[in-house]
């Protein structure tokens, strides 16, 4: 069965996500993750100090899961890991950019119609005219 949030055409943005994340995990900052070779934005996640230290130590993408309130080593269960090539810090030092090299078949926890992991989480485009989401992957 398809998850309407992850697969549907109806726009249902979670405007409370940041409040929930801050309430459950007050010491996190956003982390944008970009494929260093293709420049594709793969995902936006969160890191706390522990996750950042682990990412540097392991040289792989490590985050803080705000939904599970625990360390999230990307690919630990799926096998789809990211070699951490570079970390950038924004001007206000309140967000990070992980520039990575993906290892595996994809990044996103969702799968396309062929059952393959999607390369990134930004696989739908908002249609300005209809307000619906258009799936960019088969």
N, CA, C and O atoms as CSV, one atom per row, in Angstrom:
chain,resi,resn,atom,element,x,y,z
A,1,UNK,N,N,0.831,-1.180,0.000
A,1,UNK,CA,C,0.000,0.000,0.000
A,1,UNK,C,C,0.880,1.251,0.000
A,1,UNK,O,O,1.851,1.332,0.753
A,2,UNK,N,N,0.545,2.204,-0.829
A,2,UNK,CA,C,1.321,3.424,-0.942
A,2,UNK,C,C,1.045,4.370,0.221
A,2,UNK,O,O,-0.097,4.533,0.651
A,3,UNK,N,N,2.098,4.981,0.717
A,3,UNK,CA,C,1.972,5.997,1.746
A,3,UNK,C,C,1.633,7.311,1.043
A,3,UNK,O,O,2.437,7.790,0.244
A,4,UNK,N,N,0.456,7.918,1.316
A,4,UNK,CA,C,0.055,9.124,0.596
A,4,UNK,C,C,1.008,10.308,0.802
A,4,UNK,O,O,1.140,11.151,-0.086
A,5,UNK,N,N,1.660,10.381,1.940
A,5,UNK,CA,C,2.628,11.456,2.170
A,5,UNK,C,C,3.837,11.261,1.258
A,5,UNK,O,O,4.311,12.216,0.643
A,6,UNK,N,N,4.343,10.018,1.169
A,6,UNK,CA,C,5.567,9.738,0.426
A,6,UNK,C,C,5.342,9.507,-1.056
A,6,UNK,O,O,6.255,9.734,-1.850
A,7,UNK,N,N,4.168,9.066,-1.453
A,7,UNK,CA,C,3.931,8.690,-2.848
A,7,UNK,C,C,2.811,9.469,-3.526
A,7,UNK,O,O,2.715,9.462,-4.753
A,8,UNK,N,N,1.970,10.136,-2.755
A,8,UNK,CA,C,0.791,10.780,-3.307
A,8,UNK,C,C,1.067,12.067,-4.058
A,8,UNK,O,O,2.170,12.613,-4.010
A,9,UNK,N,N,0.044,12.540,-4.751
A,9,UNK,CA,C,0.132,13.770,-5.528
A,9,UNK,C,C,-0.368,14.983,-4.748
A,9,UNK,O,O,-0.206,16.118,-5.198
A,10,UNK,N,N,-0.980,14.751,-3.572
A,10,UNK,CA,C,-1.518,15.859,-2.782
A,10,UNK,C,C,-0.420,16.437,-1.888
A,10,UNK,O,O,0.300,15.705,-1.208
A,11,UNK,N,N,-0.309,17.771,-1.906
A,11,UNK,CA,C,0.672,18.464,-1.079
A,11,UNK,C,C,0.175,18.512,0.358
A,11,UNK,O,O,-0.882,19.076,0.640
A,12,UNK,N,N,0.953,17.910,1.275
A,12,UNK,CA,C,0.602,17.875,2.698
A,12,UNK,C,C,1.863,18.146,3.510
A,12,UNK,O,O,2.371,17.257,4.194
A,13,UNK,N,N,2.363,19.375,3.432
A,13,UNK,CA,C,3.603,19.731,4.106
A,13,UNK,C,C,3.445,19.667,5.627
A,13,UNK,O,O,2.404,20.041,6.166
A,14,UNK,N,N,4.472,19.197,6.299
A,14,UNK,CA,C,4.478,19.087,7.756
A,14,UNK,C,C,5.139,20.333,8.337
A,14,UNK,O,O,6.338,20.341,8.616
A,15,UNK,N,N,4.343,21.385,8.513
A,15,UNK,CA,C,4.877,22.639,9.032
A,15,UNK,C,C,5.216,22.567,10.519
A,15,UNK,O,O,5.815,23.499,11.055
A,16,UNK,N,N,4.852,21.498,11.185
A,16,UNK,CA,C,5.160,21.354,12.606
A,16,UNK,C,C,6.439,20.551,12.846
A,16,UNK,O,O,6.827,20.360,13.999
A,17,UNK,N,N,7.098,20.080,11.798
A,17,UNK,CA,C,8.278,19.221,11.937
A,17,UNK,C,C,9.367,19.865,12.801
A,17,UNK,O,O,9.925,19.209,13.681
A,18,UNK,N,N,9.669,21.124,12.560
A,18,UNK,CA,C,10.740,21.761,13.328
A,18,UNK,C,C,10.363,21.889,14.802
A,18,UNK,O,O,11.203,21.683,15.678
A,19,UNK,N,N,9.111,22.225,15.078
A,19,UNK,CA,C,8.675,22.298,16.476
A,19,UNK,C,C,8.799,20.942,17.152
A,19,UNK,O,O,9.263,20.849,18.288
A,20,UNK,N,N,8.386,19.895,16.454
A,20,UNK,CA,C,8.486,18.539,17.003
A,20,UNK,C,C,9.941,18.160,17.235
A,20,UNK,O,O,10.286,17.623,18.288
A,21,UNK,N,N,10.793,18.439,16.253
A,21,UNK,CA,C,12.219,18.108,16.381
A,21,UNK,C,C,12.854,18.847,17.551
A,21,UNK,O,O,13.615,18.266,18.325
A,22,UNK,N,N,12.535,20.132,17.674
A,22,UNK,CA,C,13.125,20.927,18.755
A,22,UNK,C,C,12.603,20.480,20.115
A,22,UNK,O,O,13.359,20.444,21.086
A,23,UNK,N,N,11.331,20.143,20.193
A,23,UNK,CA,C,10.747,19.685,21.452
A,23,UNK,C,C,11.381,18.361,21.889
A,23,UNK,O,O,11.707,18.181,23.062
A,24,UNK,N,N,11.553,17.440,20.939
A,24,UNK,CA,C,12.101,16.114,21.254
A,24,UNK,C,C,13.620,16.111,21.337
A,24,UNK,O,O,14.199,15.356,22.117
A,25,UNK,N,N,14.260,16.940,20.547
A,25,UNK,CA,C,15.726,16.958,20.448
A,25,UNK,C,C,16.180,18.416,20.355
A,25,UNK,O,O,16.474,18.893,19.260
A,26,UNK,N,N,16.244,19.119,21.461
A,26,UNK,CA,C,16.479,20.566,21.401
A,26,UNK,C,C,17.854,20.984,20.897
A,26,UNK,O,O,18.018,22.129,20.475
A,27,UNK,N,N,18.821,20.123,20.924
A,27,UNK,CA,C,20.179,20.513,20.546
A,27,UNK,C,C,20.587,19.954,19.189
A,27,UNK,O,O,21.620,19.296,19.074
A,28,UNK,N,N,19.777,20.213,18.159
A,28,UNK,CA,C,20.085,19.763,16.807
A,28,UNK,C,C,20.112,20.946,15.854
A,28,UNK,O,O,19.507,21.987,16.108
A,29,UNK,N,N,20.827,20.762,14.756
A,29,UNK,CA,C,20.828,21.740,13.670
A,29,UNK,C,C,20.575,20.994,12.366
A,29,UNK,O,O,20.853,19.798,12.271
A,30,UNK,N,N,20.046,21.695,11.356
A,30,UNK,CA,C,19.805,21.043,10.062
A,30,UNK,C,C,21.112,20.727,9.335
A,30,UNK,O,O,22.105,21.447,9.446
A,31,UNK,N,N,21.072,19.624,8.586
A,31,UNK,CA,C,22.197,19.206,7.751
A,31,UNK,C,C,21.653,18.912,6.359
A,31,UNK,O,O,20.879,17.973,6.171
A,32,UNK,N,N,22.060,19.718,5.388
A,32,UNK,CA,C,21.740,19.421,3.992
A,32,UNK,C,C,22.802,18.447,3.498
A,32,UNK,O,O,23.981,18.588,3.825
A,33,UNK,N,N,22.385,17.462,2.714
A,33,UNK,CA,C,23.318,16.460,2.208
A,33,UNK,C,C,23.311,16.529,0.687
A,33,UNK,O,O,22.265,16.412,0.049
A,34,UNK,N,N,24.500,16.721,0.120
A,34,UNK,CA,C,24.647,16.914,-1.320
A,34,UNK,C,C,25.645,15.909,-1.891
A,34,UNK,O,O,26.712,15.677,-1.324
A,35,UNK,N,N,25.274,15.323,-3.019
A,35,UNK,CA,C,26.190,14.445,-3.751
A,35,UNK,C,C,27.298,15.322,-4.331
A,35,UNK,O,O,27.022,16.216,-5.131
A,36,UNK,N,N,28.530,15.079,-3.940
A,36,UNK,CA,C,29.644,15.928,-4.354
A,36,UNK,C,C,29.913,15.832,-5.859
A,36,UNK,O,O,30.458,16.767,-6.446
A,37,UNK,N,N,29.541,14.718,-6.487
A,37,UNK,CA,C,29.801,14.543,-7.917
A,37,UNK,C,C,28.695,15.120,-8.800
A,37,UNK,O,O,28.977,15.760,-9.813
A,38,UNK,N,N,27.436,14.894,-8.414
A,38,UNK,CA,C,26.318,15.353,-9.250
A,38,UNK,C,C,25.741,16.684,-8.789
A,38,UNK,O,O,24.988,17.322,-9.525
A,39,UNK,N,N,26.085,17.105,-7.584
A,39,UNK,CA,C,25.554,18.314,-6.938
A,39,UNK,C,C,24.088,18.173,-6.516
A,39,UNK,O,O,23.495,19.144,-6.046
A,40,UNK,N,N,23.492,16.984,-6.676
A,40,UNK,CA,C,22.102,16.764,-6.306
A,40,UNK,C,C,21.930,16.880,-4.790
A,40,UNK,O,O,22.729,16.343,-4.023
A,41,UNK,N,N,20.878,17.587,-4.368
A,41,UNK,CA,C,20.514,17.622,-2.959
A,41,UNK,C,C,19.788,16.324,-2.656
A,41,UNK,O,O,18.765,16.022,-3.271
A,42,UNK,N,N,20.312,15.555,-1.710
A,42,UNK,CA,C,19.780,14.226,-1.435
A,42,UNK,C,C,18.761,14.213,-0.303
A,42,UNK,O,O,17.726,13.556,-0.407
A,43,UNK,N,N,19.044,14.926,0.763
A,43,UNK,CA,C,18.172,14.898,1.943
A,43,UNK,C,C,18.551,16.063,2.846
A,43,UNK,O,O,19.657,16.596,2.761
A,44,UNK,N,N,17.626,16.448,3.706
A,44,UNK,CA,C,17.916,17.353,4.808
A,44,UNK,C,C,17.637,16.565,6.080
A,44,UNK,O,O,16.547,16.023,6.263
A,45,UNK,N,N,18.626,16.511,6.945
A,45,UNK,CA,C,18.513,15.762,8.194
A,45,UNK,C,C,18.952,16.685,9.330
A,45,UNK,O,O,19.027,17.902,9.158
A,46,UNK,N,N,19.237,16.101,10.478
A,46,UNK,CA,C,19.649,16.882,11.646
A,46,UNK,C,C,20.872,16.243,12.282
A,46,UNK,O,O,21.091,15.037,12.173
A,47,UNK,N,N,21.662,17.075,12.947
A,47,UNK,CA,C,22.816,16.570,13.696
A,47,UNK,C,C,22.887,17.287,15.033
A,47,UNK,O,O,22.564,18.470,15.147
A,48,UNK,N,N,23.315,16.549,16.030
A,48,UNK,CA,C,23.692,17.168,17.298
A,48,UNK,C,C,25.209,17.021,17.401
A,48,UNK,O,O,25.855,16.550,16.464
A,49,UNK,N,N,25.766,17.416,18.515
A,49,UNK,CA,C,27.218,17.368,18.661
A,49,UNK,C,C,27.750,15.934,18.552
A,49,UNK,O,O,28.801,15.704,17.953
A,50,UNK,N,N,27.029,14.984,19.124
A,50,UNK,CA,C,27.440,13.573,19.070
A,50,UNK,C,C,27.467,13.077,17.628
A,50,UNK,O,O,28.429,12.434,17.207
A,51,UNK,N,N,26.413,13.376,16.874
A,51,UNK,CA,C,26.344,12.929,15.479
A,51,UNK,C,C,27.474,13.542,14.654
A,51,UNK,O,O,28.093,12.854,13.842
A,52,UNK,N,N,27.743,14.819,14.857
A,52,UNK,CA,C,28.821,15.470,14.114
A,52,UNK,C,C,30.169,14.835,14.428
A,52,UNK,O,O,30.957,14.562,13.523
A,53,UNK,N,N,30.431,14.601,15.704
A,53,UNK,CA,C,31.706,13.965,16.088
A,53,UNK,C,C,31.829,12.572,15.479
A,53,UNK,O,O,32.903,12.194,15.010
A,54,UNK,N,N,30.740,11.807,15.482
A,54,UNK,CA,C,30.763,10.466,14.886
A,54,UNK,C,C,30.977,10.539,13.372
A,54,UNK,O,O,31.709,9.726,12.807
A,55,UNK,N,N,30.348,11.498,12.728
A,55,UNK,CA,C,30.518,11.659,11.278
A,55,UNK,C,C,31.977,11.940,10.941
A,55,UNK,O,O,32.530,11.361,10.006
A,56,UNK,N,N,32.588,12.821,11.699
A,56,UNK,CA,C,34.003,13.146,11.469
A,56,UNK,C,C,34.877,11.928,11.744
A,56,UNK,O,O,35.782,11.623,10.968
A,57,UNK,N,N,34.614,11.240,12.833
A,57,UNK,CA,C,35.417,10.062,13.205
A,57,UNK,C,C,35.295,8.939,12.176
A,57,UNK,O,O,36.293,8.330,11.792
A,58,UNK,N,N,34.060,8.668,11.732
A,58,UNK,CA,C,33.807,7.559,10.809
A,58,UNK,C,C,34.005,7.926,9.340
A,58,UNK,O,O,34.159,7.047,8.491
A,59,UNK,N,N,34.002,9.221,9.044
A,59,UNK,CA,C,34.073,9.720,7.659
A,59,UNK,C,C,32.898,9.199,6.829
A,59,UNK,O,O,33.036,8.860,5.654
A,60,UNK,N,N,31.737,9.148,7.487
A,60,UNK,CA,C,30.500,8.749,6.827
A,60,UNK,C,C,29.376,9.623,7.378
A,60,UNK,O,O,29.530,10.238,8.433
A,61,UNK,N,N,28.263,9.681,6.681
A,61,UNK,CA,C,27.151,10.517,7.117
A,61,UNK,C,C,26.490,9.929,8.359
A,61,UNK,O,O,25.981,8.808,8.341
A,62,UNK,N,N,26.509,10.704,9.430
A,62,UNK,CA,C,25.864,10.325,10.680
A,62,UNK,C,C,24.980,11.493,11.098
A,62,UNK,O,O,25.397,12.649,11.037
A,63,UNK,N,N,23.772,11.188,11.518
A,63,UNK,CA,C,22.787,12.205,11.894
A,63,UNK,C,C,22.207,11.877,13.253
A,63,UNK,O,O,22.529,10.854,13.857
A,64,UNK,N,N,21.337,12.774,13.727
A,64,UNK,CA,C,20.521,12.493,14.895
A,64,UNK,C,C,19.098,12.345,14.402
A,64,UNK,O,O,18.538,13.287,13.840
A,65,UNK,N,N,18.508,11.188,14.600
A,65,UNK,CA,C,17.136,10.943,14.181
A,65,UNK,C,C,16.192,11.632,15.152
A,65,UNK,O,O,16.117,11.258,16.323
A,66,UNK,N,N,15.470,12.641,14.668
A,66,UNK,CA,C,14.537,13.362,15.536
A,66,UNK,C,C,13.258,12.565,15.764
A,66,UNK,O,O,12.537,12.824,16.727
A,67,UNK,N,N,12.966,11.602,14.896
A,67,UNK,CA,C,11.763,10.781,15.114
A,67,UNK,C,C,12.034,9.638,16.089
A,67,UNK,O,O,11.147,9.251,16.850
A,68,UNK,N,N,13.253,9.096,16.073
A,68,UNK,CA,C,13.592,7.993,16.980
A,68,UNK,C,C,14.410,8.456,18.187
A,68,UNK,O,O,14.609,7.704,19.141
A,69,UNK,N,N,14.883,9.712,18.132
A,69,UNK,CA,C,15.696,10.294,19.200
A,69,UNK,C,C,16.920,9.427,19.500
A,69,UNK,O,O,17.185,9.049,20.641
A,70,UNK,N,N,17.663,9.127,18.406
A,70,UNK,CA,C,18.872,8.309,18.534
A,70,UNK,C,C,19.816,8.592,17.376
A,70,UNK,O,O,19.426,9.177,16.366
A,71,UNK,N,N,21.054,8.172,17.538
A,71,UNK,CA,C,22.049,8.316,16.487
A,71,UNK,C,C,21.625,7.521,15.268
A,71,UNK,O,O,21.156,6.389,15.393
A,72,UNK,N,N,21.786,8.103,14.095
A,72,UNK,CA,C,21.401,7.465,12.834
A,72,UNK,C,C,22.628,7.445,11.930
A,72,UNK,O,O,23.019,8.476,11.383
A,73,UNK,N,N,23.221,6.296,11.779
A,73,UNK,CA,C,24.347,6.119,10.870
A,73,UNK,C,C,23.751,5.710,9.531
A,73,UNK,O,O,23.259,4.592,9.379
A,74,UNK,N,N,23.794,6.616,8.563
A,74,UNK,CA,C,23.164,6.372,7.267
A,74,UNK,C,C,23.745,5.116,6.636
A,74,UNK,O,O,24.957,4.990,6.466
A,75,UNK,N,N,22.863,4.195,6.296
A,75,UNK,CA,C,23.260,2.970,5.624
A,75,UNK,C,C,23.543,1.803,6.537
A,75,UNK,O,O,23.828,0.705,6.058
A,76,UNK,N,N,23.473,2.007,7.829
A,76,UNK,CA,C,23.780,0.927,8.766
A,76,UNK,C,C,22.858,-0.272,8.559
A,76,UNK,O,O,23.297,-1.416,8.684
A,77,UNK,N,N,21.599,-0.027,8.248
A,77,UNK,CA,C,20.681,-1.145,8.006
A,77,UNK,C,C,20.452,-1.386,6.518
A,77,UNK,O,O,20.269,-2.533,6.109
A,78,UNK,N,N,20.457,-0.335,5.695
A,78,UNK,CA,C,20.160,-0.489,4.266
A,78,UNK,C,C,21.383,-0.842,3.436
A,78,UNK,O,O,21.251,-1.411,2.352
A,79,UNK,N,N,22.566,-0.514,3.927
A,79,UNK,CA,C,23.780,-0.703,3.143
A,79,UNK,C,C,24.089,0.457,2.216
A,79,UNK,O,O,25.148,0.482,1.590
A,80,UNK,N,N,23.185,1.415,2.120
A,80,UNK,CA,C,23.378,2.591,1.266
A,80,UNK,C,C,24.054,3.698,2.069
A,80,UNK,O,O,23.389,4.561,2.642
A,81,UNK,N,N,25.375,3.660,2.102
A,81,UNK,CA,C,26.146,4.596,2.922
A,81,UNK,C,C,26.608,5.795,2.106
A,81,UNK,O,O,26.494,5.817,0.881
A,82,UNK,N,N,27.123,6.775,2.805
A,82,UNK,CA,C,27.705,7.973,2.184
A,82,UNK,C,C,29.115,8.157,2.705
A,82,UNK,O,O,29.322,8.264,3.914
A,83,UNK,N,N,30.083,8.194,1.810
A,83,UNK,CA,C,31.423,8.609,2.217
A,83,UNK,C,C,31.372,10.109,2.443
A,83,UNK,O,O,30.958,10.848,1.549
A,84,UNK,N,N,31.773,10.568,3.593
A,84,UNK,CA,C,31.763,11.986,3.914
A,84,UNK,C,C,33.039,12.611,3.378
A,84,UNK,O,O,34.125,12.361,3.899
A,85,UNK,N,N,32.909,13.418,2.343
A,85,UNK,CA,C,34.057,14.023,1.672
A,85,UNK,C,C,34.404,15.371,2.283
A,85,UNK,O,O,35.576,15.720,2.424
A,86,UNK,N,N,33.360,16.130,2.649
A,86,UNK,CA,C,33.585,17.496,3.118
A,86,UNK,C,C,32.397,17.932,3.967
A,86,UNK,O,O,31.256,17.551,3.708
A,87,UNK,N,N,32.686,18.736,4.982
A,87,UNK,CA,C,31.626,19.354,5.775
A,87,UNK,C,C,31.791,20.857,5.649
A,87,UNK,O,O,32.878,21.397,5.858
A,88,UNK,N,N,30.696,21.528,5.304
A,88,UNK,CA,C,30.698,22.987,5.258
A,88,UNK,C,C,29.777,23.515,6.353
A,88,UNK,O,O,28.800,22.869,6.731
A,89,UNK,N,N,30.111,24.696,6.850
A,89,UNK,CA,C,29.350,25.347,7.913
A,89,UNK,C,C,28.831,26.668,7.366
A,89,UNK,O,O,29.572,27.400,6.710
A,90,UNK,N,N,27.553,26.984,7.630
A,90,UNK,CA,C,27.009,28.241,7.123
A,90,UNK,C,C,27.525,29.430,7.930
A,90,UNK,O,O,28.181,29.257,8.958
A,91,UNK,N,N,27.220,30.646,7.452
A,91,UNK,CA,C,27.762,31.874,8.035
A,91,UNK,C,C,27.370,32.072,9.494
A,91,UNK,O,O,28.164,32.599,10.273
A,92,UNK,N,N,26.165,31.662,9.881
A,92,UNK,CA,C,25.705,31.843,11.259
A,92,UNK,C,C,26.019,30.643,12.150
A,92,UNK,O,O,25.671,30.634,13.331
A,93,UNK,N,N,26.668,29.646,11.592
A,93,UNK,CA,C,27.028,28.422,12.294
A,93,UNK,C,C,25.820,27.757,12.957
A,93,UNK,O,O,25.871,27.323,14.107
A,94,UNK,N,N,24.714,27.695,12.173
A,94,UNK,CA,C,23.517,27.031,12.675
A,94,UNK,C,C,22.969,25.998,11.703
A,94,UNK,O,O,21.845,25.522,11.860
A,95,UNK,N,N,23.766,25.654,10.699
A,95,UNK,CA,C,23.429,24.537,9.812
A,95,UNK,C,C,24.714,24.041,9.154
A,95,UNK,O,O,25.728,24.737,9.101
A,96,UNK,N,N,24.626,22.800,8.653
A,96,UNK,CA,C,25.781,22.160,8.018
A,96,UNK,C,C,25.416,21.683,6.621
A,96,UNK,O,O,24.246,21.463,6.305
A,97,UNK,N,N,26.426,21.532,5.805
A,97,UNK,CA,C,26.301,20.893,4.502
A,97,UNK,C,C,27.291,19.742,4.472
A,97,UNK,O,O,28.503,19.948,4.528
A,98,UNK,N,N,26.760,18.518,4.384
A,98,UNK,CA,C,27.615,17.347,4.194
A,98,UNK,C,C,27.701,17.119,2.696
A,98,UNK,O,O,26.679,16.912,2.041
A,99,UNK,N,N,28.907,17.154,2.148
A,99,UNK,CA,C,29.120,16.808,0.746
A,99,UNK,C,C,29.636,15.372,0.752
A,99,UNK,O,O,30.677,15.068,1.333
A,100,UNK,N,N,28.881,14.501,0.089
A,100,UNK,CA,C,29.097,13.060,0.224
A,100,UNK,C,C,29.251,12.383,-1.129
A,100,UNK,O,O,28.925,12.940,-2.178
A,101,UNK,N,N,29.755,11.175,-1.061
A,101,UNK,CA,C,29.796,10.292,-2.229
A,101,UNK,C,C,28.997,9.047,-1.852
A,101,UNK,O,O,29.444,8.240,-1.038
A,102,UNK,N,N,27.805,8.893,-2.450
A,102,UNK,CA,C,26.958,7.739,-2.112
A,102,UNK,C,C,27.611,6.413,-2.490
A,102,UNK,O,O,28.268,6.292,-3.524
A,103,UNK,N,N,27.409,5.421,-1.618
A,103,UNK,CA,C,27.851,4.046,-1.861
A,103,UNK,C,C,26.629,3.154,-1.684
A,103,UNK,O,O,26.143,2.974,-0.567
A,104,UNK,N,N,26.151,2.616,-2.745
A,104,UNK,CA,C,24.964,1.778,-2.666
A,104,UNK,C,C,23.989,2.167,-3.759
A,104,UNK,O,O,24.339,2.885,-4.696
A,105,UNK,N,N,22.769,1.689,-3.631
A,105,UNK,CA,C,21.799,1.874,-4.709
A,105,UNK,C,C,20.950,3.120,-4.578
A,105,UNK,O,O,20.272,3.487,-5.538
A,106,UNK,N,N,20.954,3.782,-3.448
A,106,UNK,CA,C,20.127,4.968,-3.296
A,106,UNK,C,C,20.233,5.552,-1.910
A,106,UNK,O,O,20.944,5.031,-1.050
A,107,UNK,N,N,19.510,6.651,-1.701
A,107,UNK,CA,C,19.574,7.329,-0.421
A,107,UNK,C,C,18.262,7.273,0.329
A,107,UNK,O,O,18.239,7.006,1.531
A,108,UNK,N,N,17.185,7.520,-0.364
A,108,UNK,CA,C,15.882,7.662,0.281
A,108,UNK,C,C,15.359,6.312,0.788
A,108,UNK,O,O,15.647,5.266,0.206
A,109,UNK,N,N,14.597,6.351,1.869
A,109,UNK,CA,C,14.000,5.114,2.400
A,109,UNK,C,C,12.819,4.661,1.537
A,109,UNK,O,O,12.362,3.526,1.670
A,110,UNK,N,N,12.317,5.540,0.648
A,110,UNK,CA,C,11.231,5.143,-0.250
A,110,UNK,C,C,11.820,4.456,-1.472
A,110,UNK,O,O,13.017,4.554,-1.743
A,111,UNK,N,N,10.961,3.762,-2.202
A,111,UNK,CA,C,11.411,3.023,-3.382
A,111,UNK,C,C,10.559,3.415,-4.578
A,111,UNK,O,O,9.396,3.793,-4.438
A,112,UNK,N,N,11.168,3.317,-5.767
A,112,UNK,CA,C,10.431,3.619,-6.986
A,112,UNK,C,C,9.577,2.412,-7.388
A,112,UNK,O,O,9.530,1.408,-6.677
A,113,UNK,N,N,8.908,2.526,-8.531
A,113,UNK,CA,C,8.008,1.451,-8.973
A,113,UNK,C,C,8.734,0.134,-9.221
A,113,UNK,O,O,8.115,-0.930,-9.188
A,114,UNK,N,N,10.035,0.194,-9.469
A,114,UNK,CA,C,10.824,-1.016,-9.691
A,114,UNK,C,C,11.309,-1.626,-8.373
A,114,UNK,O,O,11.953,-2.675,-8.372
A,115,UNK,N,N,10.999,-0.968,-7.254
A,115,UNK,CA,C,11.428,-1.465,-5.956
A,115,UNK,C,C,12.830,-1.036,-5.571
A,115,UNK,O,O,13.382,-1.547,-4.597
A,116,UNK,N,N,13.418,-0.109,-6.314
A,116,UNK,CA,C,14.775,0.367,-6.050
A,116,UNK,C,C,14.733,1.588,-5.133
A,116,UNK,O,O,13.814,2.403,-5.212
A,117,UNK,N,N,15.731,1.705,-4.267
A,117,UNK,CA,C,15.842,2.909,-3.447
A,117,UNK,C,C,16.033,4.112,-4.355
A,117,UNK,O,O,16.793,4.060,-5.321
A,118,UNK,N,N,15.338,5.194,-4.036
A,118,UNK,CA,C,15.510,6.416,-4.821
A,118,UNK,C,C,16.856,7.045,-4.486
A,118,UNK,O,O,17.360,6.896,-3.373
A,119,UNK,N,N,17.433,7.750,-5.458
A,119,UNK,CA,C,18.753,8.350,-5.257
A,119,UNK,C,C,18.715,9.411,-4.160
A,119,UNK,O,O,19.678,9.559,-3.407
A,120,UNK,N,N,17.614,10.146,-4.067
A,120,UNK,CA,C,17.470,11.184,-3.057
A,120,UNK,C,C,16.014,11.341,-2.678
A,120,UNK,O,O,15.144,10.676,-3.239
A,121,UNK,N,N,15.749,12.217,-1.730
A,121,UNK,CA,C,14.394,12.396,-1.222
A,121,UNK,C,C,13.579,13.426,-2.000
A,121,UNK,O,O,12.376,13.552,-1.770
A,122,UNK,N,N,14.194,14.153,-2.900
A,122,UNK,CA,C,13.494,15.203,-3.651
A,122,UNK,C,C,13.112,14.693,-5.030
A,122,UNK,O,O,13.649,15.153,-6.038
A,123,UNK,N,N,12.184,13.743,-5.076
A,123,UNK,CA,C,11.796,13.080,-6.317
A,123,UNK,C,C,10.452,13.559,-6.855
A,123,UNK,O,O,9.953,13.019,-7.842
A,124,UNK,N,N,9.860,14.573,-6.211
A,124,UNK,CA,C,8.593,15.128,-6.705
A,124,UNK,C,C,8.725,16.637,-6.871
A,124,UNK,O,O,9.464,17.300,-6.143
A,125,UNK,N,N,7.996,17.157,-7.841
A,125,UNK,CA,C,8.010,18.586,-8.137
A,125,UNK,C,C,6.592,19.130,-7.948
A,125,UNK,O,O,5.618,18.477,-8.323
A,126,UNK,N,N,6.482,20.318,-7.371
A,126,UNK,CA,C,5.192,20.967,-7.170
A,126,UNK,C,C,4.783,21.665,-8.459
A,126,UNK,O,O,5.515,22.507,-8.980
A,127,UNK,N,N,3.616,21.310,-8.966
A,127,UNK,CA,C,3.062,21.944,-10.159
A,127,UNK,C,C,2.419,23.262,-9.729
A,127,UNK,O,O,1.476,23.255,-8.938
A,128,UNK,N,N,2.914,24.388,-10.237
A,128,UNK,CA,C,2.411,25.703,-9.844
A,128,UNK,C,C,0.943,25.902,-10.215
A,128,UNK,O,O,0.211,26.601,-9.513
A,129,UNK,N,N,0.522,25.296,-11.302
A,129,UNK,CA,C,-0.857,25.492,-11.778
A,129,UNK,C,C,-1.874,24.685,-10.978
A,129,UNK,O,O,-2.920,25.208,-10.594
A,130,UNK,N,N,-1.570,23.409,-10.726
A,130,UNK,CA,C,-2.553,22.528,-10.082
A,130,UNK,C,C,-2.332,22.422,-8.568
A,130,UNK,O,O,-3.243,22.044,-7.832
A,131,UNK,N,N,-1.144,22.749,-8.114
A,131,UNK,CA,C,-0.816,22.593,-6.689
A,131,UNK,C,C,-0.551,21.145,-6.316
A,131,UNK,O,O,-0.401,20.834,-5.134
A,132,UNK,N,N,-0.491,20.253,-7.296
A,132,UNK,CA,C,-0.229,18.832,-7.040
A,132,UNK,C,C,1.249,18.523,-7.211
A,132,UNK,O,O,2.012,19.293,-7.795
A,133,UNK,N,N,1.619,17.375,-6.685
A,133,UNK,CA,C,2.992,16.909,-6.795
A,133,UNK,C,C,3.131,15.989,-7.997
A,133,UNK,O,O,2.310,15.100,-8.222
A,134,UNK,N,N,4.174,16.220,-8.752
A,134,UNK,CA,C,4.466,15.388,-9.925
A,134,UNK,C,C,5.678,14.533,-9.607
A,134,UNK,O,O,6.728,15.059,-9.239
A,135,UNK,N,N,5.546,13.215,-9.745
A,135,UNK,CA,C,6.638,12.289,-9.510
A,135,UNK,C,C,7.600,12.370,-10.685
A,135,UNK,O,O,7.191,12.197,-11.833
A,136,UNK,N,N,8.870,12.631,-10.413
A,136,UNK,CA,C,9.885,12.772,-11.451
A,136,UNK,C,C,10.576,11.450,-11.785
A,136,UNK,O,O,11.293,11.356,-12.781
A,137,UNK,N,N,10.360,10.435,-10.957
A,137,UNK,CA,C,10.968,9.128,-11.201
A,137,UNK,C,C,9.895,8.124,-11.586
A,137,UNK,O,O,8.759,8.212,-11.120
A,138,UNK,N,N,10.257,7.164,-12.441
A,138,UNK,CA,C,9.273,6.115,-12.801
A,138,UNK,C,C,9.006,5.199,-11.618
A,138,UNK,O,O,8.212,4.264,-11.729
